[in-house]
Amino acid sequence: VVEGHLLVSPIREVEKMGDLTEEEVADLFKVVQKVEVFVQKFYGVSSSTISVQNGHLAGQSIPHVHVHILPRREDDFAQNDVYRELQEHDKVETGWRTEEEMVVEAKMLREAWEK
């Protein structure tokens, strides 16, 4: 959706937030907080969107809980409509990064995280 868009998932794969235990929710959002702080520093931004699409009608297209973290930049979405973009991003045939590009990005982020 935007450069630096990351997903954070719980260890146990479940369909909806209500399927997680209280401890799993707490652990998930502790990790989300750490990753969000890292993403803002890494990409040099001061804002981010954190989003959970919980169920099909909310735009969840992959049936397991995951939290989107999107570093935000000035004018990155028309009318700040990030949610429309989230609903459509995995339905578009063009614009996907290759597996190789994602491996390179993951390596770069992992190295920065470990510093």
C-alpha positions as CSV (number, residue, x, y, z in Angstrom):
1,V,0.0,0.0,0.0
2,V,2.9,2.4,0.9
3,E,6.6,1.9,1.4
4,G,7.2,0.4,4.8
5,H,3.7,-1.2,5.1
6,L,4.2,-4.1,7.5
7,L,2.0,-6.8,9.0
8,V,2.2,-8.1,12.5
9,S,0.5,-11.4,13.3
10,P,0.1,-13.4,16.5
11,I,1.9,-16.7,16.8
12,R,-1.3,-18.7,16.9
13,E,-3.3,-18.3,13.7
14,V,-6.9,-17.4,14.4
15,E,-9.6,-15.8,12.2
16,K,-10.7,-12.9,14.4
17,M,-9.5,-10.8,17.3
18,G,-12.2,-12.3,19.6
19,D,-10.5,-15.8,19.1
20,L,-7.3,-14.6,20.8
21,T,-6.8,-14.9,24.5
22,E,-6.3,-11.7,26.5
23,E,-2.6,-12.6,26.9
24,E,-2.3,-13.1,23.1
25,V,-3.9,-9.7,22.5
26,A,-1.6,-8.0,25.0
27,D,1.5,-9.7,23.4
28,L,0.3,-8.8,19.9
29,F,-0.1,-5.1,20.6
30,K,3.2,-4.9,22.6
31,V,4.9,-6.1,19.4
32,V,2.8,-3.7,17.3
33,Q,4.0,-0.8,19.5
34,K,7.7,-1.8,19.2
35,V,7.4,-2.3,15.4
36,E,5.5,1.0,14.9
37,V,8.2,3.0,16.8
38,F,10.9,1.2,14.7
39,V,9.1,1.9,11.4
40,Q,8.7,5.6,12.1
41,K,12.4,5.9,12.9
42,F,13.5,3.8,10.0
43,Y,11.4,5.6,7.4
44,G,11.9,9.0,9.0
45,V,8.2,9.7,9.5
46,S,6.3,11.1,12.4
47,S,2.9,9.4,11.9
48,S,1.5,6.0,11.1
49,T,-1.7,4.2,10.6
50,I,-2.3,1.0,12.7
51,S,-5.3,-1.0,11.5
52,V,-7.0,-4.3,12.0
53,Q,-9.7,-5.5,9.5
54,N,-11.6,-7.9,11.7
55,G,-13.9,-9.9,9.5
56,H,-14.9,-10.0,5.8
57,L,-17.2,-6.9,6.0
58,A,-14.4,-4.9,7.5
59,G,-12.2,-5.7,4.5
60,Q,-10.3,-8.7,5.9
61,S,-9.2,-10.7,2.8
62,I,-6.9,-13.1,4.6
63,P,-8.7,-15.1,7.3
64,H,-6.3,-14.7,10.1
65,V,-5.7,-11.8,12.5
66,H,-3.0,-9.4,11.4
67,V,-2.3,-5.7,12.2
68,H,-1.3,-3.3,9.4
69,I,1.3,-0.7,10.2
70,L,1.7,2.0,7.5
71,P,4.2,4.8,7.9
72,R,2.4,7.9,6.7
73,R,3.7,10.8,4.5
74,E,2.2,14.0,3.4
75,D,-0.5,13.5,0.7
76,D,0.2,9.7,0.5
77,F,-3.5,9.0,0.0
78,A,-6.2,11.1,-1.8
79,Q,-8.5,12.5,0.9
80,N,-6.6,10.4,3.5
81,D,-8.5,7.3,2.4
82,V,-6.1,4.7,3.5
83,Y,-8.9,2.2,4.4
84,R,-10.2,2.1,0.8
85,E,-6.6,1.3,-0.3
86,L,-6.2,-1.4,2.3
87,Q,-9.4,-3.1,1.0
88,E,-8.2,-3.0,-2.6
89,H,-4.4,-3.6,-2.3
90,D,-4.5,-7.4,-2.5
91,K,-7.0,-7.5,-5.4
92,V,-4.8,-5.6,-7.9
93,E,-2.7,-7.6,-10.4
94,T,-0.1,-5.0,-11.0
95,G,2.3,-3.2,-8.7
96,W,3.1,-6.1,-6.5
97,R,6.7,-6.4,-5.4
98,T,8.5,-9.6,-6.4
99,E,9.5,-12.2,-3.9
100,E,13.2,-11.2,-4.4
101,E,12.3,-7.5,-3.6
102,M,10.5,-8.5,-0.4
103,V,13.5,-10.7,0.6
104,V,15.9,-7.8,0.2
105,E,13.5,-5.5,2.1
106,A,13.1,-8.0,4.9
107,K,16.9,-8.4,5.2
108,M,17.4,-4.6,5.3
109,L,14.7,-4.2,8.0
110,R,16.1,-7.1,10.0
111,E,19.6,-5.7,10.0
112,A,18.3,-2.3,11.1
113,W,16.1,-3.8,13.8
114,E,19.1,-5.7,15.3
115,K,21.3,-2.5,15.6
